[in-house]
Amino acid sequence: MMRLQDLAGLGPKSVDMLACAGITTVEHLRAAGSVQAFIAVKRVGQPASLNLLWALEGALTGRHWKDVAKVDRARLLIALDQAESIG
């Protein structure tokens, strides 16, 4: 079974932040998706920057976080804004 730390782009700090939010498996991360996982991390008070959002999306899609930041930045920020406004 693949572990979170086995996903490209997720280092120990990212994995620790996810664990604090109750996301401890790849399945949990896939079920949540990058935006909801990022929100969960922020809600438990972890000091996550948008780089974590890019890294989460990259881990789920098999891409480098820098590529995600360039290509998907606007889509992810819109999704984040919508999700946060819903509550």
Secondary structure, DSSP 8 states (H G I E B T S, - for coil): ---GGGSTT--HHHHHHHHHTT--SHHHHHHHHHHHHHHHHHHTT----HHHHHHHHHHHHT--HHHHHHHSHHHHHHHHHHHHHH-
